[in-house]
Amino acid sequence: MVRVDLGGGGMRSVGTVLFLVVLATVVATSARRWRIPAPSLLVVVGLVVALIPGTPEIRVSPEAIGLIVLPPLLYASAEELSWRELRLVWKPVSVLAVGLVLASAAAVGLVASLLTPLTWQMALVLGAVLASTDPVAVTALGRRLALPPRVQVLVQAESLFNDATSLVLFRVAIVVAAASAGVSWQAAGTEFALLAGGGILIGGAVAGVVALMRRRTEDPVLETVIALVTPYAAYVLAEAVHASGVTSVVVAGVVLGGRADRFTNARTRIQLHAVNGTVVFLLESVVFSLIGLTLPGQVAALTAADGLWPLYALAVAATLVTVRLLWVLPLSAVVQRNAGVRPSWRVPAVLTWAGTRGVVPLAAALSIPVAEGDGSLLGQRPLVLVLTTSVVVVTLVGQGFTLADVVRRSGIALEPDHTEREEASARCALAAAGIRRLDEVSDLEAVPDVVADRLRRSLQARLEHARDRLEEADLAESADQVYRLLRRDLIRVEAVELQRLYDEHHISDTTRRCLQRSLDLEEARLDLAR
């Protein structure tokens, strides 16, 4: 079997990367069209492709994931966090990011040492690798769910901030497994403080410098370059001083994401949104397909004694879900009681099922040293790598494909009508504020009447449109369905009339395209409202 190392060079590696980009893009696009979670489908397709005879074995170096892929994906996830909501959930996030990580690592280590051929030292390594949820997977799966803002932030923030805990555990476990040295828990606590504290400081410093640069820059191209380089700068600088690069990237993303509108204009924000969306789409698509593509090659490296690895992986995945449920249930009950809300199973069920593993655990497993401290091979490394990748596949496929159903059955998802009403109310408030300001300026006679009338008509039209949307939101479901069907029929009639005007040379092609786009956008909004 031909082996391709994506961490190395050569034309074969370049060709493989191009193939991955094309494959991942096609699959991810299909997933969006079919309204199924793209990460889950990408993993399945990658696994199927890897099992086809003649497919080259793909090996991924930890640097390819840790340095190239992780920073921009983590940064994009952090930018989506709401700083306002984050301040409201920081206590439960802290409990999950530290306590749940420790409990998960201990439980997985115990189960693995009892059921698998792993020594207790390597079982601890496995527990540390899989202890934390994955921010890339959680964010990618969560984008298509209409979760309440606080629940969404809680799930994302936990996955973003539990890296320091799991990283310290991982380093301690590697020391024990590779060198058989004693561990000072005081030293481990100090390292945790350095990892987390150093990452926070460097991430904040990078965010401050970048904010200053972007305030003084008005060139959209230059701002785009700065935005693309920022996560890499935060990651590399933190890792250079042995702090947590992931924490540094997350802090920089949270700080800059909440302040982006203060030092960028509309044109720059539109361009940044398009560029960042493209980069995130490509990287997520490639990295999730790689998870499935690399598993068969990892399995081939196992010995005959590891033949029951599928059962081991299922046992570890079940342990992670069970421990998470037992940890989240009482925590959620306490939080709900403090908020004056009757405890319910709904939120804990969603929080438990949203705890998927993904790219970060895979990168950690790949970074396990091949040799022990005395130079001998670390023989059980292949089994740890296979179990890690298998658990990632199980959680992304099993939980990923069913997470939407769990959210829907829990009843906590925001209804489309709720979002529609909130947006329409906000549009009313914005238009009303603009009209009030226009009245103030007009009273000063500082604006010509023709200009003021034009602006007032525009704002009044926006206000009336927003009020119409509010009234539509109040319609019964059956009446709303009738409205959509009738409006869609009217759009078809308008489209026919538009084509007639163009065919009879009453309007130009530019006008036809502009009006057709308006009709397309309105029809698309009707489809989204279903």
Disulfide bonds with the S-S distance in Angstrom:
none
